[in-house]
Amino acid sequence: MAHIPYRPEDEIPDADRVPDSDHILRIHSVHPRTMRLHYDLYVELMRGDGPLSRVQRESLAVAVSAVNHCHY
């Protein structure tokens, strides 16, 4: 697995910081604007209005990760 160092928190502009320290988001710190965009997309998909409940959405995410052999 490749290792890409995270950018230090104090080097990320305030507007691009997110209230989540998951590695999948922190990897975007090398280009901070994408970190904010990825987080906003996640929040919209998982918590926004839609026909599926939060539990159903999380269940689908777990199933897709398992099929893709993702460890997270």
mmCIF file as Biopython writes it, N, C-alpha, C and O atoms, coordinates in Angstrom:
data_model
#
loop_
_atom_site.group_PDB
_atom_site.id
_atom_site.type_symbol
_atom_site.label_atom_id
_atom_site.label_alt_id
_atom_site.label_comp_id
_atom_site.label_asym_id
_atom_site.label_entity_id
_atom_site.label_seq_id
_atom_site.pdbx_PDB_ins_code
_atom_site.Cartn_x
_atom_site.Cartn_y
_atom_site.Cartn_z
_atom_site.occupancy
_atom_site.B_iso_or_equiv
_atom_site.auth_seq_id
_atom_site.auth_asym_id
_atom_site.pdbx_PDB_model_num
ATOM 1   N N  . MET A ? 1  ? 0.846   -1.180 0.000  1.0 0.0 1  A 1 
ATOM 2   C CA . MET A ? 1  ? 0.000   0.000  0.000  1.0 0.0 1  A 1 
ATOM 3   C C  . MET A ? 1  ? 0.889   1.240  0.000  1.0 0.0 1  A 1 
ATOM 4   O O  . MET A ? 1  ? 1.877   1.309  0.730  1.0 0.0 1  A 1 
ATOM 5   N N  . ALA A ? 2  ? 0.531   2.195  -0.811 1.0 0.0 2  A 1 
ATOM 6   C CA . ALA A ? 2  ? 1.284   3.445  -0.885 1.0 0.0 2  A 1 
ATOM 7   C C  . ALA A ? 2  ? 1.091   4.258  0.388  1.0 0.0 2  A 1 
ATOM 8   O O  . ALA A ? 2  ? 0.058   4.162  1.051  1.0 0.0 2  A 1 
ATOM 9   N N  . HIS A ? 3  ? 2.081   5.043  0.713  1.0 0.0 3  A 1 
ATOM 10  C CA . HIS A ? 3  ? 1.972   5.930  1.875  1.0 0.0 3  A 1 
ATOM 11  C C  . HIS A ? 3  ? 2.140   7.364  1.388  1.0 0.0 3  A 1 
ATOM 12  O O  . HIS A ? 3  ? 3.179   7.729  0.838  1.0 0.0 3  A 1 
ATOM 13  N N  . ILE A ? 4  ? 1.128   8.150  1.593  1.0 0.0 4  A 1 
ATOM 14  C CA . ILE A ? 4  ? 1.163   9.568  1.254  1.0 0.0 4  A 1 
ATOM 15  C C  . ILE A ? 4  ? 1.031   10.336 2.554  1.0 0.0 4  A 1 
ATOM 16  O O  . ILE A ? 4  ? 0.013   10.226 3.237  1.0 0.0 4  A 1 
ATOM 17  N N  . PRO A ? 5  ? 2.046   11.113 2.905  1.0 0.0 5  A 1 
ATOM 18  C CA . PRO A ? 5  ? 1.972   11.837 4.195  1.0 0.0 5  A 1 
ATOM 19  C C  . PRO A ? 5  ? 0.873   12.894 4.192  1.0 0.0 5  A 1 
ATOM 20  O O  . PRO A ? 5  ? 0.652   13.586 3.198  1.0 0.0 5  A 1 
ATOM 21  N N  . TYR A ? 6  ? 0.198   12.998 5.318  1.0 0.0 6  A 1 
ATOM 22  C CA . TYR A ? 6  ? -0.830  14.020 5.501  1.0 0.0 6  A 1 
ATOM 23  C C  . TYR A ? 6  ? -0.171  15.368 5.687  1.0 0.0 6  A 1 
ATOM 24  O O  . TYR A ? 6  ? 0.960   15.468 6.163  1.0 0.0 6  A 1 
ATOM 25  N N  . ARG A ? 7  ? -0.886  16.387 5.309  1.0 0.0 7  A 1 
ATOM 26  C CA . ARG A ? 7  ? -0.430  17.750 5.547  1.0 0.0 7  A 1 
ATOM 27  C C  . ARG A ? 7  ? -0.735  18.089 7.007  1.0 0.0 7  A 1 
ATOM 28  O O  . ARG A ? 7  ? -1.800  17.723 7.504  1.0 0.0 7  A 1 
ATOM 29  N N  . PRO A ? 8  ? 0.163   18.772 7.699  1.0 0.0 8  A 1 
ATOM 30  C CA . PRO A ? 8  ? -0.130  19.154 9.084  1.0 0.0 8  A 1 
ATOM 31  C C  . PRO A ? 8  ? -1.403  20.003 9.169  1.0 0.0 8  A 1 
ATOM 32  O O  . PRO A ? 8  ? -1.678  20.825 8.294  1.0 0.0 8  A 1 
ATOM 33  N N  . GLU A ? 9  ? -2.156  19.792 10.216 1.0 0.0 9  A 1 
ATOM 34  C CA . GLU A ? 9  ? -3.436  20.485 10.408 1.0 0.0 9  A 1 
ATOM 35  C C  . GLU A ? 9  ? -3.292  22.003 10.284 1.0 0.0 9  A 1 
ATOM 36  O O  . GLU A ? 9  ? -4.156  22.661 9.704  1.0 0.0 9  A 1 
ATOM 37  N N  . ASP A ? 10 ? -2.212  22.557 10.822 1.0 0.0 10 A 1 
ATOM 38  C CA . ASP A ? 10 ? -2.048  24.016 10.788 1.0 0.0 10 A 1 
ATOM 39  C C  . ASP A ? 10 ? -1.727  24.549 9.384  1.0 0.0 10 A 1 
ATOM 40  O O  . ASP A ? 10 ? -1.725  25.762 9.177  1.0 0.0 10 A 1 
ATOM 41  N N  . GLU A ? 11 ? -1.457  23.666 8.426  1.0 0.0 11 A 1 
ATOM 42  C CA . GLU A ? 11 ? -1.219  24.087 7.048  1.0 0.0 11 A 1 
ATOM 43  C C  . GLU A ? 11 ? -2.484  23.999 6.181  1.0 0.0 11 A 1 
ATOM 44  O O  . GLU A ? 11 ? -2.466  24.371 5.008  1.0 0.0 11 A 1 
ATOM 45  N N  . ILE A ? 12 ? -3.563  23.513 6.760  1.0 0.0 12 A 1 
ATOM 46  C CA . ILE A ? 12 ? -4.818  23.400 6.026  1.0 0.0 12 A 1 
ATOM 47  C C  . ILE A ? 12 ? -5.639  24.662 6.298  1.0 0.0 12 A 1 
ATOM 48  O O  . ILE A ? 12 ? -5.911  24.979 7.456  1.0 0.0 12 A 1 
ATOM 49  N N  . PRO A ? 13 ? -6.033  25.380 5.258  1.0 0.0 13 A 1 
ATOM 50  C CA . PRO A ? 13 ? -6.827  26.597 5.475  1.0 0.0 13 A 1 
ATOM 51  C C  . PRO A ? 13 ? -8.110  26.284 6.265  1.0 0.0 13 A 1 
ATOM 52  O O  . PRO A ? 13 ? -8.717  25.229 6.086  1.0 0.0 13 A 1 
ATOM 53  N N  . ASP A ? 14 ? -8.498  27.194 7.115  1.0 0.0 14 A 1 
ATOM 54  C CA . ASP A ? 14 ? -9.692  26.998 7.943  1.0 0.0 14 A 1 
ATOM 55  C C  . ASP A ? 14 ? -10.909 26.607 7.114  1.0 0.0 14 A 1 
ATOM 56  O O  . ASP A ? 14 ? -11.686 25.747 7.530  1.0 0.0 14 A 1 
ATOM 57  N N  . ALA A ? 15 ? -11.085 27.217 5.960  1.0 0.0 15 A 1 
ATOM 58  C CA . ALA A ? 15 ? -12.263 26.950 5.124  1.0 0.0 15 A 1 
ATOM 59  C C  . ALA A ? 15 ? -12.292 25.518 4.605  1.0 0.0 15 A 1 
ATOM 60  O O  . ALA A ? 15 ? -13.355 25.013 4.243  1.0 0.0 15 A 1 
ATOM 61  N N  . ASP A ? 16 ? -11.142 24.860 4.564  1.0 0.0 16 A 1 
ATOM 62  C CA . ASP A ? 16 ? -11.063 23.506 4.019  1.0 0.0 16 A 1 
ATOM 63  C C  . ASP A ? 16 ? -10.981 22.424 5.093  1.0 0.0 16 A 1 
ATOM 64  O O  . ASP A ? 16 ? -10.995 21.237 4.768  1.0 0.0 16 A 1 
ATOM 65  N N  . ARG A ? 17 ? -10.897 22.802 6.338  1.0 0.0 17 A 1 
ATOM 66  C CA . ARG A ? 17 ? -10.836 21.814 7.421  1.0 0.0 17 A 1 
ATOM 67  C C  . ARG A ? 17 ? -12.191 21.146 7.596  1.0 0.0 17 A 1 
ATOM 68  O O  . ARG A ? 17 ? -13.236 21.748 7.350  1.0 0.0 17 A 1 
ATOM 69  N N  . VAL A ? 18 ? -12.153 19.901 8.024  1.0 0.0 18 A 1 
ATOM 70  C CA . VAL A ? 18 ? -13.390 19.148 8.234  1.0 0.0 18 A 1 
ATOM 71  C C  . VAL A ? 18 ? -13.389 18.568 9.644  1.0 0.0 18 A 1 
ATOM 72  O O  . VAL A ? 18 ? -12.322 18.306 10.200 1.0 0.0 18 A 1 
ATOM 73  N N  . PRO A ? 19 ? -14.571 18.364 10.232 1.0 0.0 19 A 1 
ATOM 74  C CA . PRO A ? 19 ? -14.658 17.824 11.593 1.0 0.0 19 A 1 
ATOM 75  C C  . PRO A ? 19 ? -14.590 16.294 11.601 1.0 0.0 19 A 1 
ATOM 76  O O  . PRO A ? 19 ? -15.412 15.633 12.236 1.0 0.0 19 A 1 
ATOM 77  N N  . ASP A ? 20 ? -13.611 15.741 10.893 1.0 0.0 20 A 1 
ATOM 78  C CA . ASP A ? 20 ? -13.486 14.289 10.779 1.0 0.0 20 A 1 
ATOM 79  C C  . ASP A ? 20 ? -12.025 13.973 10.510 1.0 0.0 20 A 1 
ATOM 80  O O  . ASP A ? 20 ? -11.413 14.587 9.636  1.0 0.0 20 A 1 
ATOM 81  N N  . SER A ? 21 ? -11.463 13.038 11.235 1.0 0.0 21 A 1 
ATOM 82  C CA . SER A ? 21 ? -10.045 12.720 11.056 1.0 0.0 21 A 1 
ATOM 83  C C  . SER A ? 21 ? -9.815  11.350 10.431 1.0 0.0 21 A 1 
ATOM 84  O O  . SER A ? 21 ? -8.717  10.802 10.532 1.0 0.0 21 A 1 
ATOM 85  N N  . ASP A ? 22 ? -10.842 10.788 9.783  1.0 0.0 22 A 1 
ATOM 86  C CA . ASP A ? 22 ? -10.671 9.500  9.111  1.0 0.0 22 A 1 
ATOM 87  C C  . ASP A ? 22 ? -9.564  9.588  8.071  1.0 0.0 22 A 1 
ATOM 88  O O  . ASP A ? 22 ? -9.408  10.613 7.407  1.0 0.0 22 A 1 
ATOM 89  N N  . HIS A ? 23 ? -8.808  8.527  7.934  1.0 0.0 23 A 1 
ATOM 90  C CA . HIS A ? 23 ? -7.701  8.506  6.990  1.0 0.0 23 A 1 
ATOM 91  C C  . HIS A ? 23 ? -8.163  8.754  5.557  1.0 0.0 23 A 1 
ATOM 92  O O  . HIS A ? 23 ? -7.456  9.399  4.783  1.0 0.0 23 A 1 
ATOM 93  N N  . ILE A ? 24 ? -9.335  8.251  5.201  1.0 0.0 24 A 1 
ATOM 94  C CA . ILE A ? 24 ? -9.827  8.426  3.837  1.0 0.0 24 A 1 
ATOM 95  C C  . ILE A ? 24 ? -10.054 9.904  3.524  1.0 0.0 24 A 1 
ATOM 96  O O  . ILE A ? 24 ? -9.957  10.307 2.365  1.0 0.0 24 A 1 
ATOM 97  N N  . LEU A ? 25 ? -10.346 10.696 4.510  1.0 0.0 25 A 1 
ATOM 98  C CA . LEU A ? 25 ? -10.489 12.138 4.297  1.0 0.0 25 A 1 
ATOM 99  C C  . LEU A ? 25 ? -9.152  12.852 4.433  1.0 0.0 25 A 1 
ATOM 100 O O  . LEU A ? 25 ? -8.840  13.749 3.649  1.0 0.0 25 A 1 
ATOM 101 N N  . ARG A ? 26 ? -8.371  12.460 5.415  1.0 0.0 26 A 1 
ATOM 102 C CA . ARG A ? 26 ? -7.098  13.149 5.674  1.0 0.0 26 A 1 
ATOM 103 C C  . ARG A ? 26 ? -6.131  13.041 4.502  1.0 0.0 26 A 1 
ATOM 104 O O  . ARG A ? 26 ? -5.287  13.920 4.322  1.0 0.0 26 A 1 
ATOM 105 N N  . ILE A ? 27 ? -6.235  11.985 3.703  1.0 0.0 27 A 1 
ATOM 106 C CA . ILE A ? 27 ? -5.339  11.849 2.556  1.0 0.0 27 A 1 
ATOM 107 C C  . ILE A ? 27 ? -5.519  13.009 1.583  1.0 0.0 27 A 1 
ATOM 108 O O  . ILE A ? 27 ? -4.602  13.352 0.836  1.0 0.0 27 A 1 
ATOM 109 N N  . HIS A ? 28 ? -6.708  13.612 1.599  1.0 0.0 28 A 1 
ATOM 110 C CA . HIS A ? 28 ? -6.969  14.756 0.729  1.0 0.0 28 A 1 
ATOM 111 C C  . HIS A ? 28 ? -6.269  16.022 1.206  1.0 0.0 28 A 1 
ATOM 112 O O  . HIS A ? 28 ? -6.290  17.035 0.506  1.0 0.0 28 A 1 
ATOM 113 N N  . SER A ? 29 ? -5.656  15.985 2.373  1.0 0.0 29 A 1 
ATOM 114 C CA . SER A ? 29 ? -5.002  17.188 2.880  1.0 0.0 29 A 1 
ATOM 115 C C  . SER A ? 29 ? -3.854  17.643 1.988  1.0 0.0 29 A 1 
ATOM 116 O O  . SER A ? 29 ? -3.421  18.792 2.084  1.0 0.0 29 A 1 
ATOM 117 N N  . VAL A ? 30 ? -3.354  16.763 1.121  1.0 0.0 30 A 1 
ATOM 118 C CA . VAL A ? 30 ? -2.310  17.195 0.188  1.0 0.0 30 A 1 
ATOM 119 C C  . VAL A ? 30 ? -2.862  18.217 -0.798 1.0 0.0 30 A 1 
ATOM 120 O O  . VAL A ? 30 ? -2.104  18.972 -1.407 1.0 0.0 30 A 1 
ATOM 121 N N  . HIS A ? 31 ? -4.168  18.239 -0.952 1.0 0.0 31 A 1 
ATOM 122 C CA . HIS A ? 31 ? -4.870  19.249 -1.764 1.0 0.0 31 A 1 
ATOM 123 C C  . HIS A ? 31 ? -6.128  19.586 -0.967 1.0 0.0 31 A 1 
ATOM 124 O O  . HIS A ? 31 ? -7.201  19.052 -1.248 1.0 0.0 31 A 1 
ATOM 125 N N  . PRO A ? 32 ? -6.003  20.476 0.033  1.0 0.0 32 A 1 
ATOM 126 C CA . PRO A ? 32 ? -7.058  20.700 1.024  1.0 0.0 32 A 1 
ATOM 127 C C  . PRO A ? 32 ? -8.461  20.950 0.502  1.0 0.0 32 A 1 
ATOM 128 O O  . PRO A ? 32 ? -9.426  20.513 1.129  1.0 0.0 32 A 1 
ATOM 129 N N  . ARG A ? 33 ? -8.609  21.627 -0.608 1.0 0.0 33 A 1 
ATOM 130 C CA . ARG A ? 33 ? -9.960  21.903 -1.108 1.0 0.0 33 A 1 
ATOM 131 C C  . ARG A ? 33 ? -10.702 20.605 -1.403 1.0 0.0 33 A 1 
ATOM 132 O O  . ARG A ? 33 ? -11.914 20.530 -1.201 1.0 0.0 33 A 1 
ATOM 133 N N  . THR A ? 34 ? -9.995  19.583 -1.877 1.0 0.0 34 A 1 
ATOM 134 C CA . THR A ? 34 ? -10.658 18.315 -2.159 1.0 0.0 34 A 1 
ATOM 135 C C  . THR A ? 34 ? -11.098 17.630 -0.874 1.0 0.0 34 A 1 
ATOM 136 O O  . THR A ? 34 ? -12.064 16.867 -0.878 1.0 0.0 34 A 1 
ATOM 137 N N  . MET A ? 35 ? -10.393 17.895 0.231  1.0 0.0 35 A 1 
ATOM 138 C CA . MET A ? 35 ? -10.806 17.312 1.506  1.0 0.0 35 A 1 
ATOM 139 C C  . MET A ? 35 ? -12.183 17.836 1.891  1.0 0.0 35 A 1 
ATOM 140 O O  . MET A ? 35 ? -13.052 17.061 2.290  1.0 0.0 35 A 1 
ATOM 141 N N  . ARG A ? 36 ? -12.384 19.125 1.775  1.0 0.0 36 A 1 
ATOM 142 C CA . ARG A ? 36 ? -13.682 19.734 2.084  1.0 0.0 36 A 1 
ATOM 143 C C  . ARG A ? 36 ? -14.757 19.197 1.130  1.0 0.0 36 A 1 
ATOM 144 O O  . ARG A ? 36 ? -15.856 18.858 1.567  1.0 0.0 36 A 1 
ATOM 145 N N  . LEU A ? 37 ? -14.449 19.120 -0.157 1.0 0.0 37 A 1 
ATOM 146 C CA . LEU A ? 37 ? -15.422 18.642 -1.134 1.0 0.0 37 A 1 
ATOM 147 C C  . LEU A ? 37 ? -15.795 17.182 -0.898 1.0 0.0 37 A 1 
ATOM 148 O O  . LEU A ? 37 ? -16.966 16.819 -1.007 1.0 0.0 37 A 1 
ATOM 149 N N  . HIS A ? 38 ? -14.819 16.347 -0.579 1.0 0.0 38 A 1 
ATOM 150 C CA . HIS A ? 38 ? -15.080 14.930 -0.301 1.0 0.0 38 A 1 
ATOM 151 C C  . HIS A ? 38 ? -15.981 14.807 0.933  1.0 0.0 38 A 1 
ATOM 152 O O  . HIS A ? 38 ? -16.940 14.035 0.935  1.0 0.0 38 A 1 
ATOM 153 N N  . TYR A ? 39 ? -15.669 15.560 1.964  1.0 0.0 39 A 1 
ATOM 154 C CA . TYR A ? 39 ? -16.469 15.522 3.186  1.0 0.0 39 A 1 
ATOM 155 C C  . TYR A ? 39 ? -17.905 15.971 2.913  1.0 0.0 39 A 1 
ATOM 156 O O  . TYR A ? 39 ? -18.856 15.332 3.365  1.0 0.0 39 A 1 
ATOM 157 N N  . ASP A ? 40 ? -18.059 17.072 2.173  1.0 0.0 40 A 1 
ATOM 158 C CA . ASP A ? 40 ? -19.407 17.572 1.865  1.0 0.0 40 A 1 
ATOM 159 C C  . ASP A ? 40 ? -20.191 16.550 1.049  1.0 0.0 40 A 1 
ATOM 160 O O  . ASP A ? 40 ? -21.387 16.367 1.277  1.0 0.0 40 A 1 
ATOM 161 N N  . LEU A ? 41 ? -19.534 15.882 0.101  1.0 0.0 41 A 1 
ATOM 162 C CA . LEU A ? 41 ? -20.200 14.845 -0.685 1.0 0.0 41 A 1 
ATOM 163 C C  . LEU A ? 41 ? -20.642 13.693 0.215  1.0 0.0 41 A 1 
ATOM 164 O O  . LEU A ? 41 ? -21.769 13.213 0.101  1.0 0.0 41 A 1 
ATOM 165 N N  . TYR A ? 42 ? -19.760 13.252 1.103  1.0 0.0 42 A 1 
ATOM 166 C CA . TYR A ? 42 ? -20.095 12.169 2.032  1.0 0.0 42 A 1 
ATOM 167 C C  . TYR A ? 42 ? -21.313 12.541 2.885  1.0 0.0 42 A 1 
ATOM 168 O O  . TYR A ? 42 ? -22.249 11.752 3.015  1.0 0.0 42 A 1 
ATOM 169 N N  . VAL A ? 43 ? -21.296 13.721 3.453  1.0 0.0 43 A 1 
ATOM 170 C CA . VAL A ? 43 ? -22.408 14.155 4.311  1.0 0.0 43 A 1 
ATOM 171 C C  . VAL A ? 43 ? -23.715 14.183 3.524  1.0 0.0 43 A 1 
ATOM 172 O O  . VAL A ? 43 ? -24.748 13.737 4.023  1.0 0.0 43 A 1 
ATOM 173 N N  . GLU A ? 44 ? -23.677 14.698 2.313  1.0 0.0 44 A 1 
ATOM 174 C CA . GLU A ? 44 ? -24.889 14.752 1.491  1.0 0.0 44 A 1 
ATOM 175 C C  . GLU A ? 44 ? -25.396 13.352 1.162  1.0 0.0 44 A 1 
ATOM 176 O O  . GLU A ? 44 ? -26.594 13.086 1.261  1.0 0.0 44 A 1 
ATOM 177 N N  . LEU A ? 45 ? -24.492 12.460 0.773  1.0 0.0 45 A 1 
ATOM 178 C CA . LEU A ? 45 ? -24.902 11.106 0.407  1.0 0.0 45 A 1 
ATOM 179 C C  . LEU A ? 45 ? -25.413 10.301 1.599  1.0 0.0 45 A 1 
ATOM 180 O O  . LEU A ? 45 ? -26.383 9.554  1.473  1.0 0.0 45 A 1 
ATOM 181 N N  . MET A ? 46 ? -24.778 10.446 2.734  1.0 0.0 46 A 1 
ATOM 182 C CA . MET A ? 46 ? -25.120 9.620  3.891  1.0 0.0 46 A 1 
ATOM 183 C C  . MET A ? 46 ? -26.188 10.229 4.791  1.0 0.0 46 A 1 
ATOM 184 O O  . MET A ? 46 ? -26.882 9.497  5.497  1.0 0.0 46 A 1 
ATOM 185 N N  . ARG A ? 47 ? -26.335 11.549 4.781  1.0 0.0 47 A 1 
ATOM 186 C CA . ARG A ? 47 ? -27.277 12.179 5.709  1.0 0.0 47 A 1 
ATOM 187 C C  . ARG A ? 47 ? -28.323 13.050 5.025  1.0 0.0 47 A 1 
ATOM 188 O O  . ARG A ? 47 ? -29.256 13.517 5.678  1.0 0.0 47 A 1 
ATOM 189 N N  . GLY A ? 48 ? -28.184 13.273 3.725  1.0 0.0 48 A 1 
ATOM 190 C CA . GLY A ? 48 ? -29.110 14.130 2.998  1.0 0.0 48 A 1 
ATOM 191 C C  . GLY A ? 48 ? -30.459 13.456 2.789  1.0 0.0 48 A 1 
ATOM 192 O O  . GLY A ? 48 ? -30.634 12.274 3.086  1.0 0.0 48 A 1 
ATOM 193 N N  . ASP A ? 49 ? -31.397 14.221 2.278  1.0 0.0 49 A 1 
ATOM 194 C CA . ASP A ? 49 ? -32.728 13.682 1.979  1.0 0.0 49 A 1 
ATOM 195 C C  . ASP A ? 49 ? -32.621 12.582 0.935  1.0 0.0 49 A 1 
ATOM 196 O O  . ASP A ? 49 ? -31.807 12.668 0.015  1.0 0.0 49 A 1 
ATOM 197 N N  . GLY A ? 50 ? -33.427 11.566 1.074  1.0 0.0 50 A 1 
ATOM 198 C CA . GLY A ? 50 ? -33.444 10.475 0.113  1.0 0.0 50 A 1 
ATOM 199 C C  . GLY A ? 50 ? -34.334 9.347  0.580  1.0 0.0 50 A 1 
ATOM 200 O O  . GLY A ? 50 ? -34.832 9.376  1.706  1.0 0.0 50 A 1 
ATOM 201 N N  . PRO A ? 51 ? -34.542 8.354  -0.266 1.0 0.0 51 A 1 
ATOM 202 C CA . PRO A ? 51 ? -35.457 7.266  0.059  1.0 0.0 51 A 1 
ATOM 203 C C  . PRO A ? 51 ? -34.887 6.230  1.032  1.0 0.0 51 A 1 
ATOM 204 O O  . PRO A ? 51 ? -35.639 5.422  1.578  1.0 0.0 51 A 1 
ATOM 205 N N  . LEU A ? 52 ? -33.581 6.244  1.254  1.0 0.0 52 A 1 
ATOM 206 C CA . LEU A ? 52 ? -32.970 5.257  2.150  1.0 0.0 52 A 1 
ATOM 207 C C  . LEU A ? 52 ? -32.683 5.855  3.522  1.0 0.0 52 A 1 
ATOM 208 O O  . LEU A ? 52 ? -32.345 7.032  3.645  1.0 0.0 52 A 1 
ATOM 209 N N  . SER A ? 53 ? -32.825 5.023  4.550  1.0 0.0 53 A 1 
ATOM 210 C CA . SER A ? 53 ? -32.490 5.468  5.904  1.0 0.0 53 A 1 
ATOM 211 C C  . SER A ? 53 ? -30.966 5.492  6.066  1.0 0.0 53 A 1 
ATOM 212 O O  . SER A ? 53 ? -30.235 4.956  5.234  1.0 0.0 53 A 1 
ATOM 213 N N  . ARG A ? 54 ? -30.515 6.106  7.120  1.0 0.0 54 A 1 
ATOM 214 C CA . ARG A ? 54 ? -29.069 6.151  7.406  1.0 0.0 54 A 1 
ATOM 215 C C  . ARG A ? 54 ? -28.523 4.735  7.588  1.0 0.0 54 A 1 
ATOM 216 O O  . ARG A ? 54 ? -27.428 4.430  7.115  1.0 0.0 54 A 1 
ATOM 217 N N  . VAL A ? 55 ? -29.268 3.878  8.264  1.0 0.0 55 A 1 
ATOM 218 C CA . VAL A ? 55 ? -28.839 2.489  8.472  1.0 0.0 55 A 1 
ATOM 219 C C  . VAL A ? 55 ? -28.715 1.764  7.135  1.0 0.0 55 A 1 
ATOM 220 O O  . VAL A ? 55 ? -27.751 1.030  6.916  1.0 0.0 55 A 1 
ATOM 221 N N  . GLN A ? 56 ? -29.675 1.961  6.247  1.0 0.0 56 A 1 
ATOM 222 C CA . GLN A ? 56 ? -29.616 1.324  4.930  1.0 0.0 56 A 1 
ATOM 223 C C  . GLN A ? 56 ? -28.408 1.823  4.128  1.0 0.0 56 A 1 
ATOM 224 O O  . GLN A ? 56 ? -27.737 1.039  3.457  1.0 0.0 56 A 1 
ATOM 225 N N  . ARG A ? 57 ? -28.142 3.102  4.202  1.0 0.0 57 A 1 
ATOM 226 C CA . ARG A ? 57 ? -26.993 3.668  3.484  1.0 0.0 57 A 1 
ATOM 227 C C  . ARG A ? 57 ? -25.686 3.110  4.025  1.0 0.0 57 A 1 
ATOM 228 O O  . ARG A ? 57 ? -24.800 2.742  3.254  1.0 0.0 57 A 1 
ATOM 229 N N  . GLU A ? 58 ? -25.561 3.046  5.338  1.0 0.0 58 A 1 
ATOM 230 C CA . GLU A ? 58 ? -24.348 2.495  5.942  1.0 0.0 58 A 1 
ATOM 231 C C  . GLU A ? 58 ? -24.197 1.012  5.599  1.0 0.0 58 A 1 
ATOM 232 O O  . GLU A ? 58 ? -23.088 0.542  5.346  1.0 0.0 58 A 1 
ATOM 233 N N  . SER A ? 59 ? -25.306 0.280  5.592  1.0 0.0 59 A 1 
ATOM 234 C CA . SER A ? 59 ? -25.272 -1.144 5.238  1.0 0.0 59 A 1 
ATOM 235 C C  . SER A ? 59 ? -24.785 -1.332 3.799  1.0 0.0 59 A 1 
ATOM 236 O O  . SER A ? 59 ? -23.981 -2.222 3.523  1.0 0.0 59 A 1 
ATOM 237 N N  . LEU A ? 60 ? -25.265 -0.511 2.908  1.0 0.0 60 A 1 
ATOM 238 C CA . LEU A ? 60 ? -24.806 -0.579 1.522  1.0 0.0 60 A 1 
ATOM 239 C C  . LEU A ? 60 ? -23.319 -0.260 1.413  1.0 0.0 60 A 1 
ATOM 240 O O  . LEU A ? 60 ? -22.598 -0.914 0.660  1.0 0.0 60 A 1 
ATOM 241 N N  . ALA A ? 61 ? -22.860 0.732  2.154  1.0 0.0 61 A 1 
ATOM 242 C CA . ALA A ? 61 ? -21.442 1.094  2.127  1.0 0.0 61 A 1 
ATOM 243 C C  . ALA A ? 61 ? -20.576 -0.064 2.628  1.0 0.0 61 A 1 
ATOM 244 O O  . ALA A ? 61 ? -19.523 -0.342 2.055  1.0 0.0 61 A 1 
ATOM 245 N N  . VAL A ? 62 ? -21.013 -0.736 3.689  1.0 0.0 62 A 1 
ATOM 246 C CA . VAL A ? 62 ? -20.272 -1.882 4.222  1.0 0.0 62 A 1 
ATOM 247 C C  . VAL A ? 62 ? -20.252 -3.019 3.200  1.0 0.0 62 A 1 
ATOM 248 O O  . VAL A ? 62 ? -19.212 -3.645 2.992  1.0 0.0 62 A 1 
ATOM 249 N N  . ALA A ? 63 ? -21.379 -3.286 2.569  1.0 0.0 63 A 1 
ATOM 250 C CA . ALA A ? 63 ? -21.454 -4.365 1.570  1.0 0.0 63 A 1 
ATOM 251 C C  . ALA A ? 63 ? -20.539 -4.074 0.388  1.0 0.0 63 A 1 
ATOM 252 O O  . ALA A ? 63 ? -19.828 -4.968 -0.073 1.0 0.0 63 A 1 
ATOM 253 N N  . VAL A ? 64 ? -20.542 -2.853 -0.105 1.0 0.0 64 A 1 
ATOM 254 C CA . VAL A ? 64 ? -19.685 -2.495 -1.242 1.0 0.0 64 A 1 
ATOM 255 C C  . VAL A ? 64 ? -18.212 -2.576 -0.843 1.0 0.0 64 A 1 
ATOM 256 O O  . VAL A ? 64 ? -17.387 -3.046 -1.626 1.0 0.0 64 A 1 
ATOM 257 N N  . SER A ? 65 ? -17.879 -2.131 0.350  1.0 0.0 65 A 1 
ATOM 258 C CA . SER A ? 65 ? -16.490 -2.225 0.822  1.0 0.0 65 A 1 
ATOM 259 C C  . SER A ? 65 ? -16.059 -3.691 0.908  1.0 0.0 65 A 1 
ATOM 260 O O  . SER A ? 65 ? -14.930 -4.023 0.547  1.0 0.0 65 A 1 
ATOM 261 N N  . ALA A ? 66 ? -16.932 -4.554 1.376  1.0 0.0 66 A 1 
ATOM 262 C CA . ALA A ? 66 ? -16.610 -5.988 1.477  1.0 0.0 66 A 1 
ATOM 263 C C  . ALA A ? 66 ? -16.376 -6.586 0.086  1.0 0.0 66 A 1 
ATOM 264 O O  . ALA A ? 66 ? -15.423 -7.340 -0.110 1.0 0.0 66 A 1 
ATOM 265 N N  . VAL A ? 67 ? -17.223 -6.260 -0.859 1.0 0.0 67 A 1 
ATOM 266 C CA . VAL A ? 67 ? -17.054 -6.760 -2.240 1.0 0.0 67 A 1 
ATOM 267 C C  . VAL A ? 67 ? -15.734 -6.265 -2.840 1.0 0.0 67 A 1 
ATOM 268 O O  . VAL A ? 67 ? -15.069 -6.987 -3.583 1.0 0.0 67 A 1 
ATOM 269 N N  . ASN A ? 68 ? -15.375 -5.048 -2.512 1.0 0.0 68 A 1 
ATOM 270 C CA . ASN A ? 68 ? -14.140 -4.451 -3.032 1.0 0.0 68 A 1 
ATOM 271 C C  . ASN A ? 68 ? -12.909 -4.792 -2.185 1.0 0.0 68 A 1 
ATOM 272 O O  . ASN A ? 68 ? -11.811 -4.315 -2.471 1.0 0.0 68 A 1 
ATOM 273 N N  . HIS A ? 69 ? -13.086 -5.609 -1.153 1.0 0.0 69 A 1 
ATOM 274 C CA . HIS A ? 69 ? -11.984 -6.015 -0.273 1.0 0.0 69 A 1 
ATOM 275 C C  . HIS A ? 69 ? -11.306 -4.828 0.415  1.0 0.0 69 A 1 
ATOM 276 O O  . HIS A ? 69 ? -10.096 -4.842 0.643  1.0 0.0 69 A 1 
ATOM 277 N N  . CYS A ? 70 ? -12.086 -3.819 0.736  1.0 0.0 70 A 1 
ATOM 278 C CA . CYS A ? 70 ? -11.559 -2.657 1.468  1.0 0.0 70 A 1 
ATOM 279 C C  . CYS A ? 70 ? -11.456 -3.021 2.946  1.0 0.0 70 A 1 
ATOM 280 O O  . CYS A ? 70 ? -12.379 -3.613 3.504  1.0 0.0 70 A 1 
ATOM 281 N N  . HIS A ? 71 ? -10.359 -2.677 3.573  1.0 0.0 71 A 1 
ATOM 282 C CA . HIS A ? 71 ? -10.181 -2.997 4.994  1.0 0.0 71 A 1 
ATOM 283 C C  . HIS A ? 71 ? -10.843 -1.988 5.924  1.0 0.0 71 A 1 
ATOM 284 O O  . HIS A ? 71 ? -10.959 -2.252 7.121  1.0 0.0 71 A 1 
ATOM 285 N N  . TYR A ? 72 ? -11.275 -0.858 5.418  1.0 0.0 72 A 1 
ATOM 286 C CA . TYR A ? 72 ? -11.926 0.130  6.274  1.0 0.0 72 A 1 
ATOM 287 C C  . TYR A ? 72 ? -13.398 0.069  6.069  1.0 0.0 72 A 1 
ATOM 288 O O  . TYR A ? 72 ? -14.141 0.823  6.698  1.0 0.0 72 A 1 
#
